[in-house]
Amino acid sequence: MNRSLLGKQVNREMIDELKNNTQALLSFLQNQNDGTIVYVLEKLGRLENGYSREPLLNLLNNQNENIRALSVKNLAKMSDVSLLPVFVKYASKDESTEVRREAVSAIGRLRNEQAIPTLIKFLIDNDPKVVMQAIRGLLIFADRLDIKQELKKLLNHPNELIKEVINKEVNGFSYKSNSSQKHDEFPDQIKNAVVHGDVQEILKYVPDESVHLTFTSPPYYNARDYSIYQSYDEYLKILENIFKEVHRVTKDGRFFVLNTSPIIIPRISRAHASKRYPIPYDVHPLLVKMGWEFIDDIVWLKSEASVKNRNAGFLQHRKPLAYKPNAVTEMLMVYRKKSDKLIDWNIQQYSWDKVKKSKVLDKYETSNVWRIDPTFDKIHSAVFPIELCNRVVKFYSFIGDLIFDPFAGSGTLGRAALNLNRHFFLTEKEPKYINRIKEELNKSNNLFSLKDSQPNFINLENFIKSFKGTI
Ligand SMILES: C[S@@+](CC[C@H](N)C(=O)[O-])C[C@H]1O[C@@H](n2cnc3c(N)ncnc32)[C@H](O)[C@@H]1O
């Protein structure tokens, strides 16, 4: 081993030097701890066909599965079909499924017809990730009828990701839009409309695929005076029906951000327990079932001073089981209307100029914990802080888009939409909150400066007429 090499710290430069001297690389790797070997293997970069295989083949006997997997990965870069038997051996026999996945991926990366029988064999592997790698390798030959037949056999595979890929790639399944409108357009009747009425009625008249983004905070179950339901089941059923409609009116691949949190119904007397309802966790499965794809969970974190103190008892007695933490968080659950199109497709539906103008160029929160203090309002007891709306609107829509809040309350989302050069569509059933929305929108910078952003306050009857073309 070249002594000057060993003396140096392992860095990029040194790895390049070792790469050009395979003899040195071979003996260097024999004398290192696992961490250094992994580091070198991760940083090896491009390896051409014809590069000396010895150092990497040697490492395939290493006890550490991570090292074996990385060695296979590096060998795969050489696109050398004579390595096929090596890959087949490790794909079939290695005890680590990580190594097997890398080996099947390596077989696929050869892009060689000789690899086809082996890849077909791995379509019935127990590990779905191995199957997925085999599919990936075979898709290169998917215009061959026999390969298509083999892949079609996976249409009933128990794994949902495998089924989805096969449906899209082989079965040619592709989403068909029901809308005649372009992706960046929406019906004029809902542009800056504030409709007074029950959202369940209102949505019946809104055409499919009309809105770009929905952000809402539904009424809490019995937590406030505006939300009285007979039972929790009834409450969930109503939300389910409304969110199904939100799904229908949402454009392909666009987002729905739902703000909820578990709520507590206080006990009726000291002889009874209070009850906590885990709303986010109960709503989530309903959303997924109706076709919303879960994207992210953002935690809205409030200061402890701003929330109800539940600690008084425990602070005194300190008895286990009776611990009651102060609830300083609410959830922002982010969903996307399930689509076979990637987010890139959605972005491509906008002009270059609109995309440029919509870029989030200022400082932004990089984590999924958003520290924002709650806003208190004299009229409405549960309003969004404007900062919360601003972030959601900026991150999940483009300028000119239509942003919807089915439970508008005081209309904070409408104000954010206007200020950020978007349009809004708000529905609210309580007259006193409709008046509050009028006041709120007056606060908007854009309202009177742009003729285009005048709000249209309308009742259900006139809203229906507007779709029939009679007003
Ligand atoms: C949690 S508040 C929303 C507050 C709002 N995010 C804000 O910033 O002011 C829920 C609102 O939904 C309204 N609401 C409840 N059920 C409704 C329904 N079926 N149709 C329309 N609005 C409804 C309530 O009147 C209440 O104002």
The ligand as an SDF file (V2000), in Angstrom:
LIG
                    3D

 27 29  0  0  0  0  0  0  0  0999 V2000
  -63.5920   26.2230   12.2060 C   0  0  0  0  0  0  0  0  0  0  0  0
  -64.6330   27.3610   11.4490 S   0  0  0  0  0  0  0  0  0  0  0  0
  -63.6280   27.9740   10.1490 C   0  0  0  0  0  0  0  0  0  0  0  0
  -62.9440   29.2620   10.4670 C   0  0  0  0  0  0  0  0  0  0  0  0
  -62.1460   29.8080    9.3230 C   0  0  0  0  0  0  0  0  0  0  0  0
  -61.0420   28.9540    9.0000 N   0  0  0  0  0  0  0  0  0  0  0  0
  -61.6490   31.2330    9.6050 C   0  0  0  0  0  0  0  0  0  0  0  0
  -60.4630   31.5080    9.3590 O   0  0  0  0  0  0  0  0  0  0  0  0
  -62.4250   32.0560   10.0470 O   0  0  0  0  0  0  0  0  0  0  0  0
  -65.8310   26.3800   10.6350 C   0  0  0  0  0  0  0  0  0  0  0  0
  -66.9270   27.1590    9.9440 C   0  0  0  0  0  0  0  0  0  0  0  0
  -67.7150   26.2520    9.1760 O   0  0  0  0  0  0  0  0  0  0  0  0
  -69.0390   26.7310    9.1520 C   0  0  0  0  0  0  0  0  0  0  0  0
  -69.8880   25.6010    8.7420 N   0  0  0  0  0  0  0  0  0  0  0  0
  -70.1860   24.5030    9.4710 C   0  0  0  0  0  0  0  0  0  0  0  0
  -70.9430   23.6480    8.7630 N   0  0  0  0  0  0  0  0  0  0  0  0
  -71.1430   24.2220    7.5580 C   0  0  0  0  0  0  0  0  0  0  0  0
  -71.8150   23.8340    6.3740 C   0  0  0  0  0  0  0  0  0  0  0  0
  -72.4870   22.6580    6.3330 N   0  0  0  0  0  0  0  0  0  0  0  0
  -71.7850   24.6410    5.3000 N   0  0  0  0  0  0  0  0  0  0  0  0
  -71.1170   25.8060    5.3410 C   0  0  0  0  0  0  0  0  0  0  0  0
  -70.4580   26.2490    6.4340 N   0  0  0  0  0  0  0  0  0  0  0  0
  -70.4570   25.4700    7.5260 C   0  0  0  0  0  0  0  0  0  0  0  0
  -69.2580   27.2400   10.5540 C   0  0  0  0  0  0  0  0  0  0  0  0
  -70.3180   28.1830   10.6000 O   0  0  0  0  0  0  0  0  0  0  0  0
  -67.9080   27.8590   10.8830 C   0  0  0  0  0  0  0  0  0  0  0  0
  -67.8840   29.2460   10.6150 O   0  0  0  0  0  0  0  0  0  0  0  0
  1  2  1  0
  2  3  1  0
  2 10  1  0
  3  4  1  0
  4  5  1  0
  5  6  1  0
  5  7  1  0
  7  8  2  0
  7  9  1  0
 10 11  1  0
 11 12  1  0
 11 26  1  0
 12 13  1  0
 13 14  1  0
 13 24  1  0
 14 15  1  0
 14 23  1  0
 15 16  2  0
 16 17  1  0
 17 18  1  0
 17 23  2  0
 18 19  1  0
 18 20  2  0
 20 21  1  0
 21 22  2  0
 22 23  1  0
 24 25  1  0
 24 26  1  0
 26 27  1  0
M  CHG  2   2   1   9  -1
M  END
$$$$
